[in-house]
């Protein structure tokens, strides 16, 4: 092999290694945030406190397709999500039946290139599903998506990953549902909603 061909092979290998390193860094560190300042500036922050029992989170995985680590979508948000790939879905049973459900929320983020679209469904029996709404995840950090309407009684929530995009996954951290009965408890206790 001539020296010129050897240099060309080395340049190609270096380029491939650089691209793979960049991909690895973008996958492993999507939540990294650059923060600067002297630490003496006051922060204006608002905190919303949600009392326990004011809704129902996913308690068990009923079914899934094209999902890795589906159990990571259970319980309260903990920044560990189930990986839902293209044309995948996950169905979760809530801790309790939510009567007169008026709000369904989920915490999702994306990983990879592109913007994964998703659809959300609810069910009282796990057999007949009602479409709640759709969304497109554009954030590399977990974001809460809420859907509000009169859904009736809800015991199951299903999330489908829609559309194309082989190089992007939807990470589902948690699902949550709240009913009209929870609003009455909040008003009686005087806790702001």
LUMDRENPA-202923 format. One record per atom (N, C-alpha, C, O): atom name; residue number from 1; y, z, x. Coordinates in nm, 3 decimals. Example, Ala and Ser with C-alpha at 12.3 -4.5 7.8 and 13.67 -1.06 7.14 Angstrom:
<recs>
> nutor/vokol/Y/Z/X
> N/1/-0.569/0.780/1.319
> CA/1/-0.450/0.780/1.230
> C/1/-0.330/0.780/1.320
> O/1/-0.332/0.846/1.424
> N/2/-0.225/0.708/1.285
> CA/2/-0.106/0.714/1.367
> C/2/0.003/0.787/1.290
> O/2/0.114/0.804/1.341
</recs>
This chain:
<recs>
> nutor/vokol/Y/Z/X
> N/1/-0.117/0.000/0.086
> CA/1/0.000/0.000/0.000
> C/1/0.123/0.000/0.091
> O/1/0.129/0.074/0.189
> N/2/0.218/-0.082/0.057
> CA/2/0.340/-0.088/0.138
> C/2/0.429/0.032/0.107
> O/2/0.412/0.100/0.006
> N/3/0.523/0.057/0.197
> CA/3/0.615/0.170/0.178
> C/3/0.699/0.153/0.053
> O/3/0.732/0.250/-0.015
> N/4/0.735/0.026/0.023
> CA/4/0.818/0.001/-0.095
> C/4/0.742/0.035/-0.224
> O/4/0.801/0.092/-0.315
> N/5/0.614/0.000/-0.232
> CA/5/0.534/0.032/-0.349
> C/5/0.513/0.183/-0.360
> O/5/0.512/0.238/-0.470
> N/6/0.496/0.249/-0.246
> CA/6/0.480/0.395/-0.246
> C/6/0.603/0.465/-0.299
> O/6/0.593/0.563/-0.372
> N/7/0.720/0.415/-0.262
> CA/7/0.846/0.475/-0.311
> C/7/0.861/0.452/-0.462
> O/7/0.907/0.540/-0.534
> N/8/0.820/0.333/-0.509
> CA/8/0.828/0.302/-0.650
> C/8/0.736/0.394/-0.731
> O/8/0.775/0.443/-0.837
> N/9/0.615/0.417/-0.681
> CA/9/0.522/0.507/-0.748
> C/9/0.577/0.649/-0.751
> O/9/0.567/0.717/-0.853
> N/10/0.636/0.695/-0.639
> CA/10/0.695/0.829/-0.634
> C/10/0.811/0.843/-0.732
> O/10/0.825/0.947/-0.797
> N/11/0.895/0.739/-0.745
> CA/11/1.007/0.744/-0.840
> C/11/0.956/0.751/-0.984
> O/11/1.011/0.824/-1.066
> N/12/0.851/0.674/-1.014
> CA/12/0.794/0.678/-1.150
> C/12/0.735/0.815/-1.179
> O/12/0.754/0.870/-1.288
> N/13/0.663/0.869/-1.082
> CA/13/0.603/1.001/-1.102
> C/13/0.711/1.107/-1.120
> O/13/0.696/1.197/-1.203
> N/14/0.820/1.098/-1.045
> CA/14/0.931/1.192/-1.058
> C/14/0.997/1.178/-1.195
> O/14/1.032/1.278/-1.258
> N/15/1.014/1.054/-1.242
> CA/15/1.075/1.033/-1.373
> C/15/0.986/1.091/-1.484
> O/15/1.037/1.156/-1.575
> N/16/0.856/1.068/-1.478
> CA/16/0.765/1.121/-1.579
> C/16/0.764/1.274/-1.575
> O/16/0.768/1.338/-1.680
> N/17/0.760/1.331/-1.456
> CA/17/0.762/1.477/-1.444
> C/17/0.892/1.536/-1.498
> O/17/0.891/1.641/-1.561
> N/18/1.004/1.468/-1.475
> CA/18/1.133/1.516/-1.527
> C/18/1.136/1.514/-1.679
> O/18/1.183/1.608/-1.741
> N/19/1.085/1.407/-1.738
> CA/19/1.084/1.396/-1.884
> C/19/0.993/1.502/-1.944
> O/19/1.030/1.566/-2.043
> N/20/0.875/1.522/-1.886
> CA/20/0.785/1.625/-1.937
> C/20/0.846/1.764/-1.924
> O/20/0.830/1.847/-2.014
> N/21/0.914/1.791/-1.815
> CA/21/0.980/1.921/-1.797
> C/21/1.088/1.943/-1.901
> O/21/1.100/2.052/-1.957
> N/22/1.167/1.839/-1.927
> CA/22/1.272/1.848/-2.029
> C/22/1.211/1.874/-2.167
> O/22/1.264/1.955/-2.243
> N/23/1.101/1.807/-2.199
> CA/23/1.034/1.830/-2.327
> C/23/0.984/1.973/-2.338
> O/23/1.000/2.038/-2.441
> N/24/0.924/2.023/-2.231
> CA/24/0.872/2.159/-2.231
> C/24/0.983/2.261/-2.250
> O/24/0.967/2.357/-2.326
> N/25/1.096/2.242/-2.182
> CA/25/1.208/2.335/-2.195
> C/25/1.265/2.330/-2.337
> O/25/1.300/2.434/-2.393
> N/26/1.276/2.210/-2.396
> CA/26/1.334/2.201/-2.531
> C/26/1.241/2.262/-2.635
> O/26/1.289/2.307/-2.739
> N/27/1.111/2.264/-2.610
> CA/27/1.018/2.323/-2.706
> C/27/1.013/2.475/-2.690
> O/27/1.011/2.547/-2.789
> N/28/1.012/2.523/-2.566
> CA/28/0.995/2.666/-2.542
> C/28/1.123/2.747/-2.556
> O/28/1.116/2.868/-2.577
> N/29/1.238/2.685/-2.545
> CA/29/1.363/2.761/-2.550
> C/29/1.460/2.708/-2.654
> O/29/1.578/2.690/-2.622
> N/30/1.417/2.680/-2.779
> CA/30/1.511/2.628/-2.877
> C/30/1.608/2.733/-2.928
> O/30/1.714/2.699/-2.981
> N/31/1.574/2.860/-2.914
> CA/31/1.660/2.965/-2.967
> C/31/1.756/3.021/-2.864
> O/31/1.831/3.114/-2.894
> N/32/1.756/2.966/-2.744
> CA/32/1.845/3.018/-2.640
> C/32/1.990/2.992/-2.680
> O/32/2.026/2.882/-2.722
> N/33/2.072/3.093/-2.666
> CA/33/2.213/3.083/-2.702
> C/33/2.295/3.127/-2.581
> O/33/2.270/3.231/-2.521
> N/34/2.393/3.046/-2.548
> CA/34/2.481/3.081/-2.438
> C/34/2.592/3.168/-2.494
> O/34/2.663/3.128/-2.586
> N/35/2.608/3.287/-2.437
> CA/35/2.710/3.380/-2.482
> C/35/2.796/3.418/-2.363
> O/35/2.745/3.448/-2.255
> N/36/2.925/3.415/-2.383
> CA/36/3.013/3.456/-2.275
> C/36/3.126/3.541/-2.334
> O/36/3.158/3.530/-2.452
> N/37/3.183/3.622/-2.253
> CA/37/3.290/3.710/-2.295
> C/37/3.286/3.838/-2.215
> O/37/3.191/3.863/-2.141
> N/38/3.389/3.918/-2.228
> CA/38/3.396/4.040/-2.149
> C/38/3.336/4.160/-2.222
> O/38/3.334/4.270/-2.167
> N/39/3.289/4.141/-2.344
> CA/39/3.223/4.249/-2.417
> C/39/3.319/4.345/-2.485
> O/39/3.274/4.442/-2.547
> N/40/3.449/4.324/-2.475
> CA/40/3.545/4.416/-2.534
> C/40/3.608/4.362/-2.662
> O/40/3.689/4.430/-2.725
> N/41/3.572/4.240/-2.701
> CA/41/3.629/4.183/-2.821
> C/41/3.557/4.237/-2.944
> O/41/3.434/4.243/-2.943
> N/42/3.628/4.277/-3.048
> CA/42/3.559/4.325/-3.168
> C/42/3.493/4.208/-3.241
> O/42/3.546/4.097/-3.243
> N/43/3.380/4.235/-3.300
> CA/43/3.308/4.133/-3.375
> C/43/3.327/4.159/-3.524
> O/43/3.313/4.272/-3.570
> N/44/3.358/4.053/-3.599
> CA/44/3.365/4.063/-3.744
> C/44/3.229/4.021/-3.796
> O/44/3.193/3.904/-3.788
> N/45/3.153/4.113/-3.848
> CA/45/3.020/4.083/-3.897
> C/45/3.001/4.142/-4.036
> O/45/3.056/4.247/-4.068
> N/46/2.923/4.073/-4.117
> CA/46/2.889/4.120/-4.249
> C/46/2.739/4.139/-4.254
> O/46/2.663/4.052/-4.210
> N/47/2.696/4.250/-4.307
> CA/47/2.554/4.279/-4.316
> C/47/2.516/4.291/-4.463
> O/47/2.581/4.364/-4.539
> N/48/2.412/4.220/-4.502
> CA/48/2.360/4.230/-4.638
> C/48/2.231/4.311/-4.632
> O/48/2.139/4.276/-4.559
> N/49/2.226/4.417/-4.708
> CA/49/2.107/4.503/-4.711
> C/49/2.030/4.472/-4.838
> O/49/2.083/4.479/-4.948
> N/50/1.904/4.437/-4.821
> CA/50/1.816/4.410/-4.934
> C/50/1.717/4.525/-4.942
> O/50/1.642/4.551/-4.848
> N/51/1.719/4.594/-5.054
> CA/51/1.631/4.708/-5.073
> C/51/1.487/4.663/-5.088
> O/51/1.462/4.557/-5.145
> N/52/1.390/4.739/-5.037
> CA/52/1.250/4.705/-5.058
> C/52/1.216/4.702/-5.206
> O/52/1.271/4.779/-5.285
> N/53/1.126/4.613/-5.242
> CA/53/1.087/4.603/-5.382
> C/53/1.180/4.517/-5.465
> O/53/1.162/4.505/-5.586
> N/54/1.279/4.457/-5.403
> CA/54/1.374/4.376/-5.475
> C/54/1.328/4.231/-5.484
> O/54/1.404/4.143/-5.524
> N/55/1.205/4.206/-5.449
> CA/55/1.148/4.073/-5.454
> C/55/1.007/4.082/-5.400
> O/55/0.957/4.190/-5.369
> N/56/0.944/3.969/-5.389
> CA/56/0.806/3.967/-5.342
> C/56/0.790/3.860/-5.236
> O/56/0.827/3.744/-5.257
> N/57/0.735/3.898/-5.120
> CA/57/0.710/3.805/-5.009
> C/57/0.567/3.754/-5.017
> O/57/0.484/3.808/-5.090
> N/58/0.540/3.649/-4.942
> CA/58/0.405/3.595/-4.934
> C/58/0.310/3.696/-4.873
> O/58/0.338/3.753/-4.767
> N/59/0.195/3.717/-4.940
> CA/59/0.098/3.816/-4.893
> C/59/-0.029/3.752/-4.838
> O/59/-0.091/3.807/-4.747
> N/60/-0.069/3.637/-4.893
> CA/60/-0.190/3.573/-4.843
> C/60/-0.177/3.421/-4.853
> O/60/-0.105/3.368/-4.937
> N/61/-0.249/3.353/-4.763
> CA/61/-0.251/3.207/-4.762
> C/61/-0.364/3.163/-4.855
> O/61/-0.480/3.197/-4.834
> N/62/-0.329/3.086/-4.958
> CA/62/-0.427/3.037/-5.054
> C/62/-0.489/2.907/-5.004
> O/62/-0.609/2.884/-5.021
> N/63/-0.409/2.823/-4.942
> CA/63/-0.457/2.696/-4.889
> C/63/-0.353/2.634/-4.799
> O/63/-0.235/2.667/-4.807
> N/64/-0.398/2.543/-4.712
> CA/64/-0.305/2.472/-4.625
> C/64/-0.370/2.344/-4.574
> O/64/-0.493/2.332/-4.573
> N/65/-0.288/2.251/-4.533
> CA/65/-0.334/2.125/-4.476
> C/65/-0.233/2.082/-4.370
> O/65/-0.113/2.080/-4.395
> N/66/-0.282/2.049/-4.251
> CA/66/-0.197/2.010/-4.138
> C/66/-0.098/2.121/-4.102
> O/66/0.020/2.095/-4.079
> N/67/-0.149/2.244/-4.097
> CA/67/-0.069/2.362/-4.064
> C/67/-0.140/2.439/-3.954
> O/67/-0.261/2.461/-3.960
> N/68/-0.064/2.479/-3.852
> CA/68/-0.116/2.563/-3.744
> C/68/-0.056/2.702/-3.761
> O/68/0.063/2.715/-3.788
> N/69/-0.137/2.805/-3.745
> CA/69/-0.097/2.944/-3.759
> C/69/-0.039/2.974/-3.898
> O/69/0.071/3.028/-3.908
> N/70/-0.111/2.940/-4.005
> CA/70/-0.056/2.961/-4.140
> C/70/-0.024/3.108/-4.171
> O/70/0.065/3.134/-4.252
> N/71/-0.094/3.202/-4.109
> CA/71/-0.069/3.344/-4.135
> C/71/0.070/3.388/-4.088
> O/71/0.118/3.494/-4.129
> N/72/0.134/3.310/-4.004
> CA/72/0.268/3.345/-3.957
> C/72/0.375/3.326/-4.066
> O/72/0.490/3.365/-4.046
> N/73/0.339/3.267/-4.179
> CA/73/0.433/3.250/-4.289
> C/73/0.430/3.367/-4.386
> O/73/0.501/3.366/-4.487
> N/74/0.349/3.470/-4.356
> CA/74/0.334/3.583/-4.447
> C/74/0.436/3.693/-4.418
> O/74/0.494/3.700/-4.310
> N/75/0.455/3.779/-4.517
> CA/75/0.540/3.898/-4.508
> C/75/0.686/3.862/-4.488
> O/75/0.727/3.748/-4.510
> N/76/0.765/3.961/-4.447
> CA/76/0.909/3.942/-4.427
> C/76/0.936/3.856/-4.304
> O/76/0.849/3.844/-4.217
> N/77/1.055/3.796/-4.296
> CA/77/1.088/3.712/-4.180
> C/77/1.078/3.792/-4.050
> O/77/1.130/3.903/-4.039
> N/78/1.009/3.733/-3.950
> CA/78/0.992/3.798/-3.821
> C/78/1.008/3.700/-3.704
> O/78/0.971/3.731/-3.591
> N/79/1.063/3.582/-3.732
> CA/79/1.087/3.478/-3.631
> C/79/0.959/3.423/-3.570
> O/79/0.960/3.371/-3.458
> N/80/0.849/3.434/-3.643
> CA/80/0.722/3.370/-3.605
> C/80/0.680/3.287/-3.724
> O/80/0.652/3.341/-3.831
> N/81/0.675/3.158/-3.708
> CA/81/0.649/3.073/-3.822
> C/81/0.522/2.992/-3.812
> O/81/0.470/2.966/-3.703
> N/82/0.472/2.952/-3.928
> CA/82/0.360/2.859/-3.938
> C/82/0.413/2.719/-3.909
> O/82/0.520/2.682/-3.958
> N/83/0.341/2.643/-3.831
> CA/83/0.380/2.506/-3.794
> C/83/0.326/2.410/-3.900
> O/83/0.205/2.390/-3.910
> N/84/0.417/2.351/-3.979
> CA/84/0.378/2.256/-4.082
> C/84/0.413/2.116/-4.031
> O/84/0.530/2.083/-4.011
> N/85/0.310/2.034/-4.011
> CA/85/0.330/1.901/-3.957
> C/85/0.346/1.798/-4.068
> O/85/0.331/1.831/-4.186
> N/86/0.376/1.676/-4.030
> CA/86/0.401/1.566/-4.124
> C/86/0.289/1.557/-4.227
> O/86/0.171/1.556/-4.192
> N/87/0.327/1.549/-4.353
> CA/87/0.238/1.542/-4.469
> C/87/0.150/1.666/-4.483
> O/87/0.043/1.660/-4.544
> N/88/0.194/1.776/-4.427
> CA/88/0.121/1.901/-4.440
> C/88/0.177/1.986/-4.553
> O/88/0.286/1.959/-4.603
> N/89/0.104/2.087/-4.592
> CA/89/0.150/2.178/-4.697
> C/89/0.083/2.314/-4.677
> O/89/-0.021/2.326/-4.614
> N/90/0.148/2.416/-4.734
> CA/90/0.093/2.551/-4.732
> C/90/0.123/2.616/-4.866
> O/90/0.234/2.604/-4.919
> N/91/0.024/2.685/-4.920
> CA/91/0.035/2.754/-5.049
> C/91/0.014/2.903/-5.024
> O/91/-0.086/2.943/-4.965
> N/92/0.109/2.985/-5.070
> CA/92/0.105/3.129/-5.046
> C/92/0.105/3.206/-5.178
> O/92/0.175/3.171/-5.272
> N/93/0.025/3.312/-5.182
> CA/93/0.026/3.404/-5.296
> C/93/0.123/3.518/-5.263
> O/93/0.119/3.572/-5.152
> N/94/0.208/3.553/-5.358
> CA/94/0.305/3.660/-5.337
> C/94/0.239/3.797/-5.351
> O/94/0.128/3.809/-5.405
> N/95/0.307/3.900/-5.301
> CA/95/0.256/4.038/-5.311
> C/95/0.237/4.079/-5.457
> O/95/0.137/4.142/-5.492
> N/96/0.333/4.044/-5.540
> CA/96/0.331/4.079/-5.681
> C/96/0.374/3.959/-5.764
> O/96/0.442/3.870/-5.713
> N/97/0.335/3.956/-5.890
> CA/97/0.385/3.854/-5.982
> C/97/0.532/3.885/-6.006
> O/97/0.568/3.998/-6.038
> N/98/0.617/3.784/-5.992
> CA/98/0.760/3.801/-6.016
> C/98/0.788/3.749/-6.157
> O/98/0.778/3.629/-6.183
> N/99/0.822/3.841/-6.247
> CA/99/0.851/3.802/-6.385
> C/99/0.994/3.753/-6.395
> O/99/1.083/3.803/-6.326
> N/100/1.015/3.655/-6.480
> CA/100/1.148/3.595/-6.499
> C/100/1.211/3.559/-6.365
> O/100/1.327/3.592/-6.341
> N/101/1.137/3.492/-6.280
> CA/101/1.186/3.455/-6.147
> C/101/1.309/3.365/-6.159
> O/101/1.308/3.267/-6.232
> N/102/1.414/3.401/-6.086
> CA/102/1.536/3.322/-6.088
> C/102/1.583/3.281/-5.948
> O/102/1.686/3.215/-5.933
> N/103/1.506/3.320/-5.846
> CA/103/1.547/3.285/-5.710
> C/103/1.424/3.278/-5.619
> O/103/1.343/3.370/-5.616
> N/104/1.412/3.169/-5.546
> CA/104/1.306/3.151/-5.448
> C/104/1.373/3.117/-5.316
> O/104/1.459/3.029/-5.309
> N/105/1.333/3.188/-5.211
> CA/105/1.392/3.164/-5.081
> C/105/1.284/3.141/-4.976
> O/105/1.173/3.191/-4.987
> N/106/1.319/3.064/-4.874
> CA/106/1.230/3.047/-4.761
> C/106/1.311/3.039/-4.634
> O/106/1.426/2.996/-4.634
> N/107/1.248/3.081/-4.525
> CA/107/1.311/3.081/-4.393
> C/107/1.239/2.977/-4.309
> O/107/1.119/2.989/-4.284
> N/108/1.313/2.874/-4.266
> CA/108/1.253/2.766/-4.188
> C/108/1.343/2.727/-4.071
> O/108/1.463/2.755/-4.070
> N/109/1.282/2.661/-3.975
> CA/109/1.354/2.597/-3.866
> C/109/1.274/2.477/-3.822
> O/109/1.158/2.461/-3.860
> N/110/1.336/2.392/-3.741
> CA/110/1.266/2.274/-3.692
> C/110/1.237/2.290/-3.544
> O/110/1.303/2.366/-3.474
> N/111/1.136/2.216/-3.500
> CA/111/1.108/2.210/-3.358
> C/111/1.068/2.066/-3.328
> O/111/0.981/2.010/-3.395
> N/112/1.132/2.007/-3.228
> CA/112/1.107/1.868/-3.194
> C/112/1.225/1.781/-3.229
> O/112/1.336/1.829/-3.250
> N/113/1.199/1.649/-3.234
> CA/113/1.305/1.552/-3.260
> C/113/1.297/1.505/-3.403
> O/113/1.190/1.469/-3.452
> N/114/1.409/1.506/-3.469
> CA/114/1.416/1.463/-3.609
> C/114/1.448/1.580/-3.699
> O/114/1.469/1.693/-3.654
> N/115/1.453/1.550/-3.829
> CA/115/1.489/1.649/-3.929
> C/115/1.383/1.650/-4.039
> O/115/1.380/1.560/-4.123
> N/116/1.296/1.750/-4.040
> CA/116/1.187/1.750/-4.138
> C/116/1.236/1.781/-4.280
> O/116/1.310/1.877/-4.302
> N/117/1.194/1.698/-4.372
> CA/117/1.225/1.720/-4.514
> C/117/1.110/1.801/-4.574
> O/117/0.996/1.791/-4.531
> N/118/1.143/1.882/-4.674
> CA/118/1.041/1.964/-4.738
> C/118/1.069/1.976/-4.887
> O/118/1.181/1.957/-4.933
> N/119/0.963/2.008/-4.962
> CA/119/0.972/2.033/-5.106
> C/119/0.911/2.169/-5.134
> O/119/0.815/2.210/-5.069
> N/120/0.966/2.238/-5.233
> CA/120/0.920/2.372/-5.268
> C/120/0.873/2.370/-5.414
> O/120/0.939/2.314/-5.501
> N/121/0.756/2.433/-5.439
> CA/121/0.698/2.442/-5.571
> C/121/0.663/2.588/-5.600
> O/121/0.639/2.666/-5.508
> N/122/0.661/2.626/-5.729
> CA/122/0.617/2.759/-5.771
> C/122/0.511/2.744/-5.880
> O/122/0.503/2.642/-5.948
> N/123/0.430/2.850/-5.894
> CA/123/0.325/2.848/-5.994
> C/123/0.293/2.990/-6.038
> O/123/0.304/3.084/-5.960
> N/124/0.254/3.004/-6.164
> CA/124/0.210/3.135/-6.215
> C/124/0.061/3.154/-6.194
> O/124/0.013/3.267/-6.185
> N/125/-0.015/3.042/-6.185
> CA/125/-0.160/3.052/-6.177
> C/125/-0.222/2.983/-6.055
> O/125/-0.343/2.993/-6.035
> N/126/-0.143/2.916/-5.973
> CA/126/-0.195/2.845/-5.856
> C/126/-0.255/2.710/-5.888
> O/126/-0.308/2.643/-5.800
> N/127/-0.248/2.668/-6.016
> CA/127/-0.304/2.539/-6.056
> C/127/-0.196/2.442/-6.104
> O/127/-0.197/2.325/-6.067
> N/128/-0.104/2.491/-6.186
> CA/128/0.005/2.408/-6.238
> C/128/0.131/2.442/-6.159
> O/128/0.176/2.557/-6.159
> N/129/0.189/2.341/-6.092
> CA/129/0.303/2.364/-6.004
> C/129/0.431/2.307/-6.063
> O/129/0.429/2.201/-6.125
> N/130/0.542/2.379/-6.044
> CA/130/0.675/2.334/-6.087
> C/130/0.760/2.311/-5.963
> O/130/0.772/2.399/-5.877
> N/131/0.820/2.192/-5.955
> CA/131/0.907/2.159/-5.842
> C/131/1.035/2.240/-5.851
> O/131/1.105/2.236/-5.953
> N/132/1.066/2.315/-5.746
> CA/132/1.183/2.403/-5.743
> C/132/1.302/2.332/-5.680
> O/132/1.414/2.343/-5.729
> N/133/1.278/2.260/-5.572
> CA/133/1.385/2.191/-5.503
> C/133/1.336/2.133/-5.372
> O/133/1.221/2.151/-5.333
> N/134/1.427/2.061/-5.305
> CA/134/1.396/1.996/-5.179
> C/134/1.505/2.027/-5.079
> O/134/1.616/2.067/-5.116
> N/135/1.474/2.009/-4.954
> CA/135/1.572/2.030/-4.849
> C/135/1.534/1.956/-4.723
> O/135/1.424/1.901/-4.711
> N/136/1.627/1.954/-4.629
> CA/136/1.605/1.896/-4.498
> C/136/1.650/1.997/-4.396
> O/136/1.764/2.043/-4.399
> N/137/1.561/2.032/-4.305
> CA/137/1.592/2.132/-4.204
> C/137/1.658/2.064/-4.085
> O/137/1.601/1.971/-4.028
> N/138/1.775/2.110/-4.047
> CA/138/1.848/2.053/-3.934
> C/138/1.873/2.155/-3.824
> O/138/1.939/2.124/-3.724
> N/139/1.821/2.274/-3.839
> CA/139/1.852/2.383/-3.747
> C/139/1.732/2.418/-3.658
> O/139/1.617/2.417/-3.703
> N/140/1.761/2.449/-3.533
> CA/140/1.658/2.497/-3.440
> C/140/1.645/2.650/-3.449
> O/140/1.558/2.709/-3.384
> N/141/1.731/2.713/-3.528
> CA/141/1.722/2.857/-3.554
> C/141/1.680/2.875/-3.699
> O/141/1.708/2.790/-3.783
> N/142/1.614/2.986/-3.728
> CA/142/1.570/3.009/-3.865
> C/142/1.689/3.021/-3.959
> O/142/1.786/3.092/-3.932
> N/143/1.679/2.948/-4.071
> CA/143/1.782/2.948/-4.174
> C/143/1.714/2.979/-4.307
> O/143/1.599/2.942/-4.330
> N/144/1.786/3.048/-4.393
> CA/144/1.733/3.079/-4.526
> C/144/1.780/2.971/-4.623
> O/144/1.898/2.938/-4.630
> N/145/1.686/2.918/-4.698
> CA/145/1.715/2.821/-4.804
> C/145/1.680/2.888/-4.936
> O/145/1.567/2.934/-4.954
> N/146/1.775/2.895/-5.028
> CA/146/1.754/2.958/-5.158
> C/146/1.762/2.853/-5.268
> O/146/1.843/2.761/-5.263
> N/147/1.676/2.869/-5.367
> CA/147/1.674/2.783/-5.484
> C/147/1.686/2.873/-5.606
> O/147/1.606/2.966/-5.623
> N/148/1.786/2.846/-5.691
> CA/148/1.814/2.932/-5.807
> C/148/1.798/2.854/-5.937
> O/148/1.852/2.744/-5.952
> N/149/1.723/2.911/-6.029
> CA/149/1.704/2.856/-6.164
> C/149/1.614/2.953/-6.239
> O/149/1.572/3.055/-6.185
> N/150/1.584/2.922/-6.364
> CA/150/1.491/3.003/-6.442
> C/150/1.352/2.943/-6.423
> O/150/1.321/2.839/-6.481
> N/151/1.268/3.008/-6.344
> CA/151/1.136/2.956/-6.309
> C/151/1.023/3.019/-6.390
> O/151/0.909/2.974/-6.381
> N/152/1.050/3.120/-6.469
> CA/152/0.944/3.190/-6.542
> C/152/0.871/3.286/-6.449
> O/152/0.927/3.334/-6.351
> N/153/0.745/3.314/-6.481
> CA/153/0.665/3.403/-6.396
> C/153/0.614/3.325/-6.275
> O/153/0.568/3.211/-6.289
> N/154/0.622/3.387/-6.157
> CA/154/0.582/3.320/-6.033
> C/154/0.491/3.413/-5.953
> O/154/0.525/3.529/-5.929
> N/155/0.375/3.360/-5.913
> CA/155/0.286/3.434/-5.826
> C/155/0.252/3.356/-5.699
> O/155/0.204/3.413/-5.601
> N/156/0.278/3.224/-5.701
> CA/156/0.245/3.138/-5.587
> C/156/0.365/3.052/-5.550
> O/156/0.440/3.008/-5.637
> N/157/0.381/3.027/-5.421
> CA/157/0.485/2.937/-5.370
> C/157/0.417/2.838/-5.276
> O/157/0.336/2.877/-5.192
> N/158/0.452/2.711/-5.292
> CA/158/0.395/2.605/-5.208
> C/158/0.508/2.529/-5.140
> O/158/0.607/2.494/-5.205
> N/159/0.493/2.503/-5.010
> CA/159/0.591/2.427/-4.934
> C/159/0.521/2.305/-4.876
> O/159/0.418/2.318/-4.809
> N/160/0.578/2.187/-4.902
> CA/160/0.525/2.062/-4.849
> C/160/0.620/2.003/-4.748
> O/160/0.741/2.001/-4.770
> N/161/0.568/1.956/-4.638
> CA/161/0.647/1.885/-4.536
> C/161/0.641/1.738/-4.572
> O/161/0.533/1.679/-4.574
> N/162/0.756/1.678/-4.601
> CA/162/0.762/1.541/-4.651
> C/162/0.813/1.446/-4.544
> O/162/0.862/1.487/-4.439
> N/163/0.800/1.318/-4.572
> CA/163/0.861/1.214/-4.492
> C/163/0.790/1.184/-4.363
> O/163/0.678/1.229/-4.337
> N/164/0.858/1.106/-4.283
> CA/164/0.802/1.065/-4.154
> C/164/0.847/1.163/-4.047
> O/164/0.899/1.270/-4.076
> N/165/0.828/1.124/-3.925
> CA/165/0.871/1.209/-3.814
> C/165/0.754/1.276/-3.747
> O/165/0.725/1.393/-3.772
> N/166/0.686/1.202/-3.662
> CA/166/0.571/1.256/-3.592
> C/166/0.609/1.358/-3.487
> O/166/0.526/1.442/-3.450
> N/167/0.730/1.354/-3.440
> CA/167/0.770/1.437/-3.325
> C/167/0.850/1.558/-3.368
> O/167/0.926/1.613/-3.289
> N/168/0.834/1.601/-3.492
> CA/168/0.905/1.718/-3.540
> C/168/0.812/1.798/-3.631
> O/168/0.732/1.742/-3.706
> N/169/0.824/1.929/-3.622
> CA/169/0.745/2.018/-3.708
> C/169/0.841/2.112/-3.780
> O/169/0.949/2.144/-3.730
> N/170/0.801/2.156/-3.898
> CA/170/0.876/2.254/-3.976
> C/170/0.808/2.388/-3.953
> O/170/0.688/2.402/-3.977
> N/171/0.884/2.486/-3.907
> CA/171/0.829/2.621/-3.889
> C/171/0.870/2.706/-4.008
> O/171/0.989/2.727/-4.031
> N/172/0.771/2.754/-4.084
> CA/172/0.794/2.835/-4.203
> C/172/0.767/2.981/-4.169
> O/172/0.653/3.019/-4.141
> N/173/0.872/3.062/-4.171
> CA/173/0.861/3.203/-4.132
> C/173/0.823/3.292/-4.250
> O/173/0.741/3.383/-4.234
> N/174/0.880/3.268/-4.368
> CA/174/0.853/3.354/-4.483
> C/174/0.896/3.284/-4.611
> O/174/0.982/3.195/-4.610
> N/175/0.834/3.325/-4.722
> CA/175/0.878/3.284/-4.856
> C/175/0.901/3.412/-4.937
> O/175/0.839/3.515/-4.911
> N/176/0.990/3.402/-5.035
> CA/176/1.031/3.519/-5.110
> C/176/1.072/3.476/-5.249
> O/176/1.128/3.368/-5.267
> N/177/1.043/3.558/-5.347
> CA/177/1.084/3.529/-5.485
> C/177/1.140/3.656/-5.547
> O/177/1.094/3.767/-5.519
> N/178/1.240/3.638/-5.631
> CA/178/1.306/3.751/-5.697
> C/178/1.318/3.718/-5.845
> O/178/1.341/3.604/-5.883
> N/179/1.301/3.819/-5.928
> CA/179/1.307/3.798/-6.071
> C/179/1.424/3.865/-6.137
> O/179/1.498/3.941/-6.075
> N/180/1.439/3.836/-6.266
> CA/180/1.546/3.896/-6.345
> C/180/1.531/4.046/-6.357
> O/180/1.631/4.117/-6.370
> N/181/1.406/4.097/-6.351
> CA/181/1.386/4.241/-6.360
> C/181/1.446/4.312/-6.239
> O/181/1.489/4.427/-6.251
> N/182/1.449/4.246/-6.124
> CA/182/1.508/4.308/-6.005
> C/182/1.658/4.323/-6.021
> O/182/1.716/4.420/-5.972
> N/183/1.724/4.227/-6.089
> CA/183/1.867/4.238/-6.114
> C/183/1.899/4.363/-6.196
> O/183/1.998/4.432/-6.169
> N/184/1.815/4.394/-6.296
> CA/184/1.838/4.512/-6.378
> C/184/1.829/4.638/-6.294
> O/184/1.909/4.730/-6.313
> N/185/1.734/4.645/-6.203
> CA/185/1.720/4.762/-6.116
> C/185/1.843/4.777/-6.028
> O/185/1.891/4.889/-6.008
> N/186/1.894/4.667/-5.976
> CA/186/2.011/4.672/-5.889
> C/186/2.131/4.725/-5.967
> O/186/2.205/4.808/-5.915
> N/187/2.152/4.679/-6.091
> CA/187/2.265/4.724/-6.170
> C/187/2.252/4.872/-6.205
> O/187/2.351/4.944/-6.203
> N/188/2.134/4.918/-6.237
> CA/188/2.114/5.057/-6.274
> C/188/2.139/5.149/-6.156
> O/188/2.194/5.258/-6.174
> N/189/2.100/5.107/-6.036
> CA/189/2.118/5.190/-5.919
> C/189/2.257/5.176/-5.859
> O/189/2.296/5.255/-5.773
> N/190/2.332/5.076/-5.904
> CA/190/2.467/5.055/-5.852
> C/190/2.468/4.995/-5.712
> O/190/2.569/5.005/-5.642
> N/191/2.361/4.934/-5.671
> CA/191/2.357/4.871/-5.540
> C/191/2.411/4.729/-5.553
> O/191/2.367/4.655/-5.640
> N/192/2.505/4.690/-5.466
> CA/192/2.558/4.554/-5.477
> C/192/2.450/4.452/-5.444
> O/192/2.368/4.473/-5.355
> N/193/2.450/4.342/-5.518
> CA/193/2.351/4.238/-5.498
> C/193/2.393/4.144/-5.387
> O/193/2.322/4.049/-5.356
</recs>
